[in-house]
């Protein structure tokens, strides 16, 4: 039985998520290393997409709050790159980093 079959059989299912990969990225001189990215495939009525979730949130210099890039992407590779790029966009010596519970 596929995910689509489940959604057809059980019409109250609005979305199914599958973890398609977990990546660990060692970052030099980062106390919270490794940065871990969990990539999920999202199956819903609007089609498939992928989202990368980082285990670390980052607050760049001058930012008001912590940030994690979680924009849907068309491929798992793009989701991984999007999550990593989002982290590095705010990484500097002045950044604050915190671990995300239940990432």
N, C-alpha and C positions, 0 to 999 in steps of 0.2 A: 504494500500500500504506500503510495507516495503522499507527499504533503498536500498536493492538490486534491487527491482523493479524500484525505481527511477533512479538508475544508468543504468539499462537496457533501460529504456524509454528515458532517456536524456543522450546520450553517451558522452556528453562533461563534465559530472560530473566526476571528477577524485578522489574525496575524500569527505566523509561525516563525520562530527564530532558530537558526542553527549556528553553532560555533564552528567556523570553518578553519580556524587557526589561532594559535597563541604564539606570539613572537616575543623573544626577550632580546633587548638591545642594550649592550653595555655602553655606558657613556663615561668617558674619561673625566675624573674629578667631580663626579656627581654623587653626593652622599646617598641618595636613594636608588642608585643604579642596582639592577637593571630597570630600564623602562620596559614595561610589558604592554603589548597591544593585543587585545582580543578582537578578532574580526568575526562579526556575525553576518550571516545572510538573512535578510528579512523577506519573507514571502507574504504578500498581501494582494488585495484586489488591484492595486496600481502596478503590480509587477515585482520583480526581484530587485533588490538593492543590497548593498553591503555597507556596514558601518564599522569603523575601527574605534575601540574604546581603550583609552590609556589608563593604566593603574595609578598614574600620577597626574595631579592637576597643578598648573603653574600660574603664578601671578607675576607678570612682568613689571618692571619698574614703571611706576606711575599708573598702573592699572588698579581699578577699584575692587576687582574680585578675581578669583581663580578661574582658569580656563581649561577646557578640554575640547578639541575639535571633533565633533560627531556628525558631520554632514554626510548624508547618504551618497554613495558612489556606485558606478555601474559595474565595477569589478572588485574582487578581493584585494588585488594589488593596489588599486587606486585608494581603497579604504585604508590600507596599511600606510601608504605614502601620505595620505591626508592627515592621519592621526599623528604620525611622526613629524611631518612638516609643521603642524599646528603647535606641537610642543616646542620645537626648535625656534619657531618664530618669536617666542617670548623668553627663551633661555638666555640669560646673561649672568654676570657675577652678582647683580642686584636682585635676581629673581627669588621668589619664595616658592617652595615646592611642598606639596603635601600628598600623602598617600590617600587613595580613594577606597573607602570601605565597600566591599561587595561589588567590585568593578566587573 
